[in-house]
């Protein structure tokens, strides 16, 4: 008994084109990495939840602090947080790229 898979391949052709376009634009890699980050975050949270609620709060507070510091240095914060980041920015050093040294 042989099954004709041609209708299945015709039905999946549009999905293949979408995946190919996503791969060309590097969005597929972003989605795959985002999925793994989500899974790892959930597993890490389950691990920390079993240890101590204070430890979970400390880790989340540290992650928020790192994110705010990143936003302060790179100025890539969401627009609604700009006044808060503008207030914090003078308290942190600014990072200026050094000029590239070319060999003589």
C-alpha positions, 0 to 999 in steps of 0.5 A: 500500500503506497500513500500519495504524499503530494497533497501534503507537500503542496499544503506545506509549501507556503509554510516552507516559503515563510520559514525560508524568508525568516531564515534569510532575514535572520529572524528564525535564529532570533525565534529559536534563541528566544524559545531556548531563553524562555525554556531556560528561564522557566527551568531556572525559576523552578530551580530557584523557587525550590531553594528560597523566595529571597534568593529568587527576589535577589536574582530578579533584582540583579537582572533588573539592575543589569538591564537598567545599567545596559539601558543607561549606557546604550540608551536603548530603553523603551520610550516610556522609561526615558525620563527615568533613565535620563534621571539615572544617567548622570550617576553612571560613567559614560562609555565612549569608544576609543579611536581605532589605531591603524598600524603605520 
